[in-house]
Amino acid sequence: MDSNGLRKTIRVKIISMGNAEVGKSCIIKRYCEKRFVNKYLTTIGIDYGVTKLVVRDRTVKVNIFDMAGHPIFFEVRNEFYKDTQGALLVYDVCNRASFESLDTWLAEMKQEIGSPNEMEKVFFCVCANKIDRNSQRQIDESEGRLWADQHGFHYFETSALSGEGITEAFQELFNGLVTAYENGGRAVRITTTLGYTKEQVEAIQRLKNSKNDYERLGLRQGASKDDVNKAYRKMAVILHPDKNIAPGSEEAFKILVTARTELLKNR
């Protein structure tokens, strides 16, 4: 204990990861400076920041490395993966490519850290950013949460513009880092499941994003009445709100019922 009654101070290293323009720098500035930076400036290699806070009676000194997302900066950022305790994995909910790149970012980190044991020490928070642009959204919450859950990572819906979810993400990150320190340096992964499957998420996505009712039921144009009913029953089992707790399942089930009704009208 120090003179203020606090336990030993710890120092932690946090990095941000994700494609260019997903909002990594804006998230960090929103948390550290409580403001949104409207003008986009590409991070050139690495930006660096320091902050200090108290978590569970322990002073935590945080070094934040905001890593450039563009591939041309790989040779700059690859030196900064080692000795990392915490990572923000950020994607833009309006840009599917940025979401699909999360696996690539993890692979790059694994390659540069080298040891699987060292990867297990890193505490991850996934930030599904730019939720303020809901009308342009390409990745639903259920899909993002499922990816994070499958990796044992914490998930947050965030907006650097409004500040939504930012404080909560950093609080979870700092709490996780203190827990890891007290756990001998090993990060604790989420072990609970969300209660829904990838198949259920994909069915919801297809119903919401398809261009016509045949496509929604996974049928060819002009499919028979029997085909329509068979496809409906198969999807109803997957999507019924009593069995599917994925976000958007109730809306998707209504779309499914409407699609079947419309297709059978012309029979």
C-alpha positions, 0 to 999 in steps of 0.5 A, spaced: 500 500 500 502 507 498 500 513 502 493 513 499 492 506 501 492 504 494 496 497 492 502 497 488 502 501 481 502 497 475 503 499 468 500 496 462 501 496 454 494 497 450 494 497 442 489 498 437 488 494 431 483 494 425 483 497 418 484 504 416 478 509 417 474 504 422 475 510 427 481 507 432 484 514 433 477 517 434 475 512 439 481 513 443 481 521 443 473 520 445 475 516 451 482 520 453 480 527 451 472 526 451 471 529 444 470 527 437 475 529 432 471 530 425 477 531 420 480 524 418 487 524 419 491 518 417 495 515 423 502 515 420 505 508 423 504 509 430 500 514 435 502 514 442 498 516 448 499 515 456 493 516 461 493 514 469 487 511 473 485 507 479 482 501 478 480 496 484 484 500 489 490 500 484 493 505 480 494 503 473 499 507 468 497 506 461 501 506 455 496 506 448 499 505 442 494 507 436 497 503 430 496 505 423 491 500 419 493 501 412 498 495 410 503 500 408 505 501 415 506 494 417 513 494 417 512 500 422 507 497 427 510 490 427 515 492 432 509 494 437 505 487 438 510 484 443 509 485 450 502 487 449 497 486 455 491 489 452 488 490 445 482 494 442 480 490 435 476 495 431 471 495 425 466 499 422 459 496 422 458 500 415 464 496 412 463 489 411 471 488 409 473 491 416 469 486 419 472 480 415 479 483 416 479 481 424 481 474 423 487 477 419 489 482 424 489 476 429 493 472 425 498 478 424 499 479 431 500 471 432 505 471 427 509 477 430 508 475 438 510 468 436 508 464 442 501 462 443 502 463 450 504 470 450 497 471 445 493 468 451 496 473 456 492 479 451 486 481 453 481 483 447 475 488 447 472 488 440 469 495 438 463 495 433 464 502 431 460 507 427 453 505 430 451 512 429 450 510 422 445 505 423 441 506 416 448 504 413 449 498 417 452 492 414 454 487 420 448 486 425 450 486 432 448 479 432 454 477 427 459 481 431 457 478 438 457 471 435 464 473 432 467 476 439 464 470 443 467 465 439 474 468 440 472 469 448 473 476 447 468 482 450 464 486 445 461 493 445 457 497 440 461 504 440 460 510 436 466 515 437 461 521 434 456 520 440 461 517 445 456 511 446 459 504 449 466 508 449 467 508 456 464 502 458 469 498 453 475 502 456 473 500 463 472 493 461 479 493 458 482 496 464 478 491 469 480 485 465 488 488 465 488 488 472 484 481 473 490 478 468 495 482 473 492 479 479 492 472 475 499 471 474 499 475 467 494 471 464 487 474 461 481 471 462 477 469 456 469 469 456 467 462 456 459 463 456 456 462 449 450 467 447 445 461 446 445 462 438 449 459 432 452 462 426 447 458 422 441 462 425 445 469 424 446 467 417 439 466 416 437 472 419 442 476 415 439 473 409 432 474 410 434 482 412 438 483 406 435 479 400 432 482 394 426 478 393 422 473 397 425 467 393 432 469 395 429 470 402 427 463 402 433 460 398 429 458 392 429 459 385 424 463 381 418 459 380 419 454 385 413 450 387 408 450 393 411 444 396 418 447 395 416 454 398 413 450 404 419 446 405 423 452 405 419 455 410 418 450 415 426 449 415 427 456 416 422 457 421 425 451 425 431 455 425 428 462 426 422 461 431 423 466 437 422 461 442 428 457 440 432 463 437 435 469 442 439 472 437 438 480 436 433 481 430 430 474 430 423 476 431 423 481 426 426 476 421 421 471 423 416 476 421 419 477 414 419 469 413 412 469 414 410 475 410 415 472 404 411 465 404 405 468 404 406 473 398 409 467 394 403 462 395 398 468 393 400 466 386 399 459 386 
